[in-house]
Amino acid sequence: MLPVTDLQALLDGGVVVLDGAMSTELTHRGVDTANALWGSLALDSAPEAIRAVHASYFDAGARVATTNTYQANVPAFEAAGYSAAEASGLIARGAGLAREASEAFERGHAGVRTAVAGSIGPYGAYLADGSEYTGDYELDAAAFAGFHRPRIAALAGGVDVFAVETQPKLAEARAIVALLAEEFPATTAWVSFQLRDPETLADGTPLADAARWADGQANVLAVGTNCVAPARVTPALRLLGRHTGKPLLAYPNSGDVYDPASKTWRTPTGATASPGTCRNGSTWASGWSAAAAGRPPTTSRSLPPRWATRAGVRTPNAPSGRAGRSGWCR
């Protein structure tokens, strides 16, 4: 039997508010994230800024800190001039910084429990060509496992759960979860998919198939979607709820499109940004909660701390403890 994790304990208490984007918040602190590693280079150059972002999300109402390792992988660090050993050390530092913020918050808030999630982004994030949002790449299960294994090994001892997130391909999610089960059997994960539309993964796989697969994985604690337009979330959660009994999670973006050439986000051509899309996160999340009504506890992400008071972010044990996330991915 898998051990009870801090995240599972939080889920047992009701809706869980996750943190929000890391690289966006680092940029607002003056950290350069316009590179192939996004904010992951800050694990070396600005660790104190990462710790501060984690702390600010806890202050804003989050109860889970997600490590700054979405884009952090050994091949990408090697391409940036680091050795494999240095890369693994920096990835492990990501878990340490999140844990430090978690423990500091708990010391200052008696009786409050938090958790640390180890972010595992898709292979497409390493390619840094936008394919994490399309799934336009092909590896077999062994190659996927070989790519993700070093990062998982570096994080495994320092996190409570893995966040297998922004996954555009069911095949890759399967490979990661199988790797966790076979080589890291004491670990658990949530799995969150990138969507083409509310019924389909980015690579064309029916979301219902992904939900049924997740439902059968003992080491998957929750399943959902992230880094998609907010309007897609409610119908996606309804579909997921028809095919799995696991807790559901959602943390969308603003609906903007990522430009891999400039490493920036832009509003799609012909689209008009909604003034409430990001800042009115609590309104969106009320719909998500309604979509998950009668389901196990749900998780959602908090807005950046600078928007928290506008969004009405509350602590998870409050009746209104639901929040959206920021307008950008990590």
VENPEHU-V141320 format. One line per field, one symbol per residue. phi: phi as a letter, one per 20 degrees, with the letter a starting at -180 (. if undefined). burial: # if it has 24 or more other C-alpha atoms within 12 Angstrom, else .. A space follows every 50 residues. Layout:
BEGIN
phi = ???
burial = ???
END
This chain:
BEGIN
phi = .fffefffffffepfdeeecfeffffgfenefdebfelefffgeebffff gffgfffffepfccdefecgeebfgffffeoefffffffffffgffffff fffffffecgnedcbddefcefgfffflcnffdcmebccegffffffegf ffffegedcebedecleecfgfggfffffffedcfeecbdccdedfbfdb fgeofgfffffffgfedfeeebbacblcfgfefgfffffgfecbeegdcb bfdenfdedffelcdbfggnedfefdgefefffgfffffffegnefgddb eefggfdgffemfcfgeegefcbedfecef
burial = ....####.##.###############...##############.##.## ###########################........############### ###.#......##########################......##.#### ###############################..#.############### ###########.###.################################## ########.#..##............#############.##..###### #####.##..#######...##########
END
